[in-house]
Amino acid sequence: MTTPSYRIEIKGVQFRNKGAYLMLLACLDGLRALPQTELVLSPGPNLPYPERARLGAWQKLSFRRKGMDLTPWIGRLPAPIIRLFNRYGMVTEQQVDAVLEASGFAYGDQWPLQFLQNTAREVERFAKAGKPFIFMPQAFGPFKSEASKAAMRQIIQHARLIFVRDAVSKQHLESCLSPLPAHVIQCPDFTIGLKPASLPAVDQPYAALIPNNKVISPYHHADAGQLKDDYLNAFVAAATLLQQRGMQVKLVNHEGKEDAALCQHIQARVPGTEVVELADPLQVKACIGAASLVVSSRFHGAINALSQGVPCIATSWSHKYREMMQDFGMEDYCIEQLTADKLCQSIEQLLGPKSDAVATLGERKDQLLQQNQQMWQQLLEQLR
C-alpha cells in the first residue's frame, strides 16, 4: 500500500535574501526525518518558478490584494478544475497538510496590519481543519495598536506551535495575551547547524563587512538621509582601519541590489576592498566563516559568523540583534547607535587577544544546537 504524501508549505522564505534562503534550507534539512514529505511554496518576486521547480516544490494557488483574500475560495472550485491545477503542479490551500512559517521577522507594528490580519485568518482556518500551523523561531513585535494585538492574539490562540526567538519578542507576545499558552516556546535561530559549502583556501587574512539597506531605509527610519551618511561613513572608517591593520576587506552582499549598492559605495571610497556576491547561501556562510573578523548589519550574517566561531560586531536596527548577540555571549559587541568611532573602537578590541571570545562562541553554539534539536523533536511530533 502506498503511503500518502504529506504536503508542507514553508512560508516567509525566498532565494534573494541569504538569511531567508538559509531558513528554507534549515527547514528542508529538519524535515528529512519525515517520509513522503512534499514541499509547497507560494509564488513571489523573490521565489521565481525555475528555482522553486529545482526543489520539486508544488506551487501554492493564492490570491491576496490588500483586504481581499481569495485563497480559501480557490479550493472550492469544482474537482475537475482542481485536478487540472494539480496536473500542472499547483495545489490549493486545502491540499496543504501543514505550514511552517519561517519569516524571521515579519509580525509587528512596523509591518502592514493587513498582512498580520490575513495570517491570523489563515492560522484559524488551519486550526479548524485540524492541521498544524507552526511558527519557526523568529522575532515578534512590538504590538501597540489594538488591531495588531487582536490579530496576534488570534494567531497565538490558533497556532499549533510558536517558537519565539528571544525574550523581548516573548514580552511583545505577552502584551497581546498573558499568560501565554504552553505552545509558545522560546528557541534560538535554527540555521546555526547548517554546514557551509567548500570554498578555495585564502592566503591572506580578511575581514568581512556585511551592510544592510534596512538600517537606513526610509520605510523604517524617519531620518534616513542623515542615517545613511553616518552609516556609510562608519563602514568606510572600519574598512580603512582594517586595511591599516594588514587585513584584506571583503564587502559581502547578503541580499540583493540594495545591499550591492552599499557595498559598491564603500568600495569606491576604500580602494582595495573586494565585493563578494555569491548565489549559494552556504557558500556565503563559508566565506563569512573563513574571515578573521566580521562586521554585520544582517542578522544571519552575524549568525553565520558566530556559529562558526568568528568574532563579530553587529550593528542593530531591531531588538533581535542584541538578543541574538546575547545568545552567543557577544552582547558587548552589538552597536545600536552606530558611529565611526564606536565601530572602530569595537574593532580594535576584537583585534586584540580574542581567545576567550572564540572559546565562548564554541560553548554557546553547543548549547544553542541542543535547543534546536529539542525544537525539532517538538515540531516533528506535531507533523507525524
Phi and psi in degrees as a GROMACS rama.xvg file:
@    title "Ramachandran Plot"
@    xaxis  label "Phi"
@    yaxis  label "Psi"
@TYPE xy
-77.0894  131.705  THR-2
-73.9282  127.809  THR-3
-65.0196  147.167  PRO-4
-73.9897  157.569  SER-5
-124.379  108.433  TYR-6
-89.9115  123.591  ARG-7
-119.963  120.832  ILE-8
-88.391  133.095  GLU-9
-107.901  117.11  ILE-10
-104.264  156.153  LYS-11
80.3998  7.22695  GLY-12
-104.558  166.659  VAL-13
-163.658  176.677  GLN-14
-103.607  -15.5418  PHE-15
-84.2979  -48.7045  ARG-16
-76.8854  119.529  ASN-17
-66.2823  -30.9289  LYS-18
-65.3404  -44.5695  GLY-19
-65.1283  -35.2233  ALA-20
-66.7466  -41.6281  TYR-21
-62.0637  -37.6541  LEU-22
-67.5673  -35.3055  MET-23
-62.3028  -47.2151  LEU-24
-63.8574  -37.3733  LEU-25
-66.6291  -38.2541  ALA-26
-62.7061  -47.4475  CYS-27
-61.6129  -38.5852  LEU-28
-64.1236  -44.6647  ASP-29
-68.2691  -30.3897  GLY-30
-80.6925  -5.43563  LEU-31
-62.1731  -20.6436  ARG-32
-72.0348  -14.0743  ALA-33
-99.1456  125.841  LEU-34
-74.6124  153.864  PRO-35
61.1608  28.4947  GLN-36
-84.656  135.471  THR-37
-122.153  135.52  GLU-38
-84.0049  140.03  LEU-39
-125.195  132.387  VAL-40
-131.239  147.251  LEU-41
-92.4149  138.489  SER-42
-61.5615  149.729  PRO-43
-170.701  164.912  GLY-44
-60.1253  -28.4051  PRO-45
-103.123  10.722  ASN-46
-128.717  62.7855  LEU-47
-64.2104  152.795  PRO-48
-55.7136  -48.1322  TYR-49
-55.8837  -39.0132  PRO-50
-75.0722  -35.1837  GLU-51
-63.7303  -41.9158  ARG-52
-64.2049  -35.8374  ALA-53
-63.5225  -24.008  ARG-54
-88.9582  -1.61771  LEU-55
69.9643  28.7332  GLY-56
-82.9212  139.626  ALA-57
-68.0677  149.398  TRP-58
-98.7646  121.134  GLN-59
-76.5377  128.426  LYS-60
-84.5466  112.967  LEU-61
-147.524  153.42  SER-62
-147.347  110.578  PHE-63
-130.581  128.621  ARG-64
-137.916  105.867  ARG-65
53.8665  -117.274  LYS-66
-84.5015  -6.0302  GLY-67
-92.3105  124.246  MET-68
-131.272  102.955  ASP-69
-93.2528  0.245353  LEU-70
-53.9454  -49.0791  THR-71
-67.1013  -22.7595  PRO-72
-80.2722  -24.7497  TRP-73
-60.0379  -35.9881  ILE-74
-69.567  -8.75714  GLY-75
-94.126  4.54824  ARG-76
-65.3512  158.341  LEU-77
-55.4353  146.167  PRO-78
-53.9585  -41.2127  ALA-79
-60.3551  -34.839  PRO-80
-70.5977  -40.6703  ILE-81
-61.6739  -42.6937  ILE-82
-63.7146  -34.7279  ARG-83
-65.6564  -43.5059  LEU-84
-58.1467  -45.5472  PHE-85
-59.8163  -37.2447  ASN-86
-61.0295  -29.6153  ARG-87
-97.0838  15.5817  TYR-88
83.7968  18.3797  GLY-89
-113.961  142.937  MET-90
-129.425  156.428  VAL-91
-92.0382  169.811  THR-92
-57.9659  -39.2054  GLU-93
-65.5004  -20.8453  GLN-94
-90.7097  -0.485294  GLN-95
-88.501  131.653  VAL-96
-91.2521  -24.1106  ASP-97
-161.828  157.644  ALA-98
-126.87  133.669  VAL-99
-110.004  116.538  LEU-100
-95.6161  112.716  GLU-101
-123.124  40.064  ALA-102
-64.031  -30.4633  SER-103
91.5153  -55.0318  GLY-104
-163.046  93.6382  PHE-105
-145.38  6.62037  ALA-106
-124.03  104.975  TYR-107
171.783  176.107  GLY-108
-70.2397  -13.9416  ASP-109
-81.0292  -4.97998  GLN-110
-111.385  160.181  TRP-111
-58.8977  132.491  PRO-112
-58.7192  -35.4846  LEU-113
-60.6327  -37.7932  GLN-114
-61.6942  -44.5713  PHE-115
-61.9064  -43.5203  LEU-116
-68.9559  -40.3368  GLN-117
-61.1142  -43.5288  ASN-118
-64.0744  -39.5961  THR-119
-59.5963  -43.416  ALA-120
-66.4941  -37.7999  ARG-121
-65.7001  -44.5091  GLU-122
-59.8513  -41.1412  VAL-123
-66.2952  -37.7592  GLU-124
-61.6756  -42.3101  ARG-125
-66.2563  -39.5387  PHE-126
-62.2697  -42.7147  ALA-127
-66.0347  -28.6396  LYS-128
-85.4193  -1.33108  ALA-129
73.5355  25.8654  GLY-130
-111.204  141.591  LYS-131
-70.951  133.121  PRO-132
-122.268  111.765  PHE-133
-120.073  129.721  ILE-134
-93.085  116.16  PHE-135
-68.638  162.505  MET-136
-51.737  122.517  PRO-137
-157.69  168.037  GLN-138
-88.2465  150.297  ALA-139
-133.844  151.961  PHE-140
86.8872  -178.59  GLY-141
-77.221  163.307  PRO-142
-122.42  108.706  PHE-143
-111.143  -33.1931  LYS-144
-80.089  150.123  SER-145
-64.2794  -33.3614  GLU-146
-66.327  -42.85  ALA-147
-69.6947  -36.7129  SER-148
-64.3217  -39.8662  LYS-149
-65.4322  -41.7329  ALA-150
-66.2566  -42.18  ALA-151
-68.1886  -35.1983  MET-152
-61.9391  -40.2768  ARG-153
-62.2801  -40.1358  GLN-154
-64.5806  -47.9295  ILE-155
-58.8475  -41.4286  ILE-156
-72.4484  -25.9375  GLN-157
-110.91  -15.0268  HIS-158
-68.3063  149.207  ALA-159
-75.3467  -44.1428  ARG-160
-143.267  143.326  LEU-161
-130.003  112.274  ILE-162
-95.5134  114.906  PHE-163
-101.98  134.794  VAL-164
-80.2437  -20.2332  ARG-165
-155.085  167.121  ASP-166
-67.09  -36.39  ALA-167
-65.7332  -42.7243  VAL-168
-61.7554  -37.8203  SER-169
-64.2781  -38.4962  LYS-170
-63.2329  -37.7765  GLN-171
-64.5198  -37.9228  HIS-172
-67.3338  -37.022  LEU-173
-65.3891  -24.3448  GLU-174
-70.1736  -16.3471  SER-175
-96.6886  -34.5019  CYS-176
-154.071  120.2  LEU-177
-139.028  132.641  SER-178
-75.2812  156.101  PRO-179
-74.4136  145.262  LEU-180
-68.2276  164.494  PRO-181
-65.2917  -19.7025  ALA-182
-82.6736  3.7387  HIS-183
-96.2191  114.039  VAL-184
-129.381  132.846  ILE-185
-80.8355  131.616  GLN-186
-154.516  139.53  CYS-187
-73.1056  175.63  PRO-188
-51.3089  143.489  ASP-189
-106.601  13.5508  PHE-190
-95.652  -0.0601181  THR-191
-57.2642  -38.9935  ILE-192
-85.9577  -0.858184  GLY-193
-63.9574  133.938  LEU-194
-81.758  132.903  LYS-195
-71.8625  158.367  PRO-196
-76.5616  170.733  ALA-197
-88.8047  136.46  SER-198
-130.113  155.035  LEU-199
-58.412  145.871  PRO-200
-66.4162  150.031  ALA-201
-106.136  151.075  VAL-202
-105.067  3.35732  ASP-203
-140.516  134.037  GLN-204
-61.8919  143.789  PRO-205
-141.361  159.542  TYR-206
-110.054  145.502  ALA-207
-108.234  125.704  ALA-208
-110.783  126.487  LEU-209
-124.8  99.0839  ILE-210
-80.3593  169.607  PRO-211
-147.334  118.193  ASN-212
-64.6278  -23.3979  ASN-213
-65.4246  -26.2112  LYS-214
-62.6673  -28.3168  VAL-215
-121.432  18.2755  ILE-216
-77.3124  134.906  SER-217
-63.7517  -18.1736  PRO-218
-66.0313  -31.628  TYR-219
-105.99  -18.5477  HIS-220
-136.628  130.572  HIS-221
-70.4476  -33.0208  ALA-222
-102.245  46.4658  ASP-223
-62.3378  -33.9468  ALA-224
-61.5657  -50.9876  GLY-225
-66.7926  -37.741  GLN-226
-59.6677  -40.408  LEU-227
-61.8357  -45.3321  LYS-228
-61.5021  -48.0195  ASP-229
-63.3412  -39.8728  ASP-230
-64.5982  -49.9077  TYR-231
-65.5647  -38.3672  LEU-232
-60.9734  -38.1764  ASN-233
-65.9231  -43.2384  ALA-234
-69.107  -36.0373  PHE-235
-64.368  -43.4112  VAL-236
-62.545  -40.3523  ALA-237
-64.681  -46.497  ALA-238
-61.8194  -40.2788  ALA-239
-64.6841  -44.6039  THR-240
-61.7281  -43.7779  LEU-241
-64.5666  -39.3519  LEU-242
-64.2057  -40.7077  GLN-243
-62.6711  -28.2472  GLN-244
-87.1676  10.3803  ARG-245
85.4122  17.7996  GLY-246
-107.945  143.15  MET-247
-72.4485  149.703  GLN-248
-120.193  121.627  VAL-249
-108.425  126.951  LYS-250
-96.9169  108.261  LEU-251
-96.6264  120.402  VAL-252
-82.5582  111.999  ASN-253
-98.1363  -0.911154  HIS-254
-138.208  -90.8621  GLU-255
-149.543  -146.557  GLY-256
-66.6852  -31.9416  LYS-257
-66.9396  -43.6045  GLU-258
-69.4914  -34.0224  ASP-259
-60.4865  -39.5471  ALA-260
-63.4276  -38.5017  ALA-261
-65.6079  -43.8399  LEU-262
-59.0377  -44.0966  CYS-263
-66.8345  -35.5735  GLN-264
-64.5777  -45.1468  HIS-265
-64.5666  -42.5876  ILE-266
-60.6062  -38.9673  GLN-267
-64.6118  -29.0736  ALA-268
-92.9862  -16.2605  ARG-269
-128.162  86.5656  VAL-270
-57.4859  144.465  PRO-271
97.7044  -11.9587  GLY-272
-77.8405  159.287  THR-273
-123.235  131.664  GLU-274
-90.4559  127.6  VAL-275
-110.972  122.09  VAL-276
-129.022  111.965  GLU-277
-124.308  134.894  LEU-278
-76.5402  -35.5  ALA-279
-80.3163  117.781  ASP-280
-64.2002  -24.8303  PRO-281
-75.8768  -25.9142  LEU-282
-73.1767  -37.6849  GLN-283
-60.1286  -43.8126  VAL-284
-60.6188  -40.4818  LYS-285
-64.7364  -41.3069  ALA-286
-61.6519  -43.7774  CYS-287
-68.0467  -39.0054  ILE-288
-67.187  -22.8827  GLY-289
-87.784  -4.62811  ALA-290
-74.822  157.69  ALA-291
-87.2072  -24.5014  SER-292
-157.585  146.964  LEU-293
-131.17  138.81  VAL-294
-117.906  117.332  VAL-295
-130.718  131.058  SER-296
-99.8254  -2.24613  SER-297
-98.4646  130.184  ARG-298
-55.2037  -52.4297  PHE-299
-78.0151  -15.621  HIS-300
-64.4375  -43.2757  GLY-301
-67.421  -42.2813  ALA-302
-58.8241  -43.228  ILE-303
-59.6184  -37.4096  ASN-304
-72.3129  -56.4709  ALA-305
-62.5616  -37.0317  LEU-306
-70.5991  -11.8914  SER-307
-111.636  15.7415  GLN-308
76.4486  19.9753  GLY-309
-98.7831  121.004  VAL-310
-57.0476  139.045  PRO-311
-140.563  141.199  CYS-312
-106.235  127.563  ILE-313
-107.538  132.602  ALA-314
-102.229  129.759  THR-315
-107.262  145.817  SER-316
-129.026  5.15359  TRP-317
-154.02  157.27  SER-318
-58.599  -23.3009  HIS-319
-63.6635  -25.5936  LYS-320
-70.5562  -51.3686  TYR-321
-61.8892  -39.2737  ARG-322
-64.5168  -40.7661  GLU-323
-65.9631  -43.7682  MET-324
-63.9169  -33.9879  MET-325
-65.6058  -35.7527  GLN-326
-55.5843  -35.157  ASP-327
-97.9473  6.12721  PHE-328
72.106  23.7038  GLY-329
-119.409  26.0797  MET-330
-63.1331  -23.8373  GLU-331
-68.4472  -13.4308  ASP-332
-108.82  25.8374  TYR-333
-104.327  116.342  CYS-334
-103.485  115.823  ILE-335
-95.1191  -29.75  GLU-336
-114.899  91.4039  GLN-337
-76.3856  129.419  LEU-338
-136.534  161.631  THR-339
-61.258  -40.3569  ALA-340
-63.8873  -46.0119  ASP-341
-61.9557  -43.4914  LYS-342
-66.1426  -44.3257  LEU-343
-66.2054  -36.4746  CYS-344
-62.3953  -42.8156  GLN-345
-65.8268  -37.619  SER-346
-63.2955  -44.41  ILE-347
-59.4184  -38.6089  GLU-348
-65.6084  -42.6259  GLN-349
-74.5295  -25.3116  LEU-350
-78.0891  -9.88015  LEU-351
-78.4205  -166.007  GLY-352
-55.9614  123.186  PRO-353
-128.26  19.6707  LYS-354
-62.276  -37.1415  SER-355
-63.9159  -41.3813  ASP-356
-62.212  -43.6463  ALA-357
-65.0836  -41.8074  VAL-358
-64.2056  -41.4219  ALA-359
-61.7873  -41.0579  THR-360
-61.6053  -40.1765  LEU-361
-63.4131  -43.0618  GLY-362
-65.1904  -45.394  GLU-363
-64.937  -38.9046  ARG-364
-58.9529  -44.9113  LYS-365
-59.1084  -42.114  ASP-366
-65.0733  -41.7318  GLN-367
-68.3044  -37.1391  LEU-368
-63.7935  -37.1555  LEU-369
-62.0157  -40.805  GLN-370
-65.4327  -37.2221  GLN-371
-63.0171  -40.5324  ASN-372
-63.4561  -41.5872  GLN-373
-63.0996  -39.3526  GLN-374
-59.0131  -46.9005  MET-375
-65.9577  -35.2338  TRP-376
-61.5921  -45.746  GLN-377
-65.0697  -40.4819  GLN-378
-67.2907  -47.0463  LEU-379
-65.8648  -30.0449  LEU-380
-61.2991  -31.6893  GLU-381
-79.1577  -19.3277  GLN-382
-98.3173  -15.4475  LEU-383
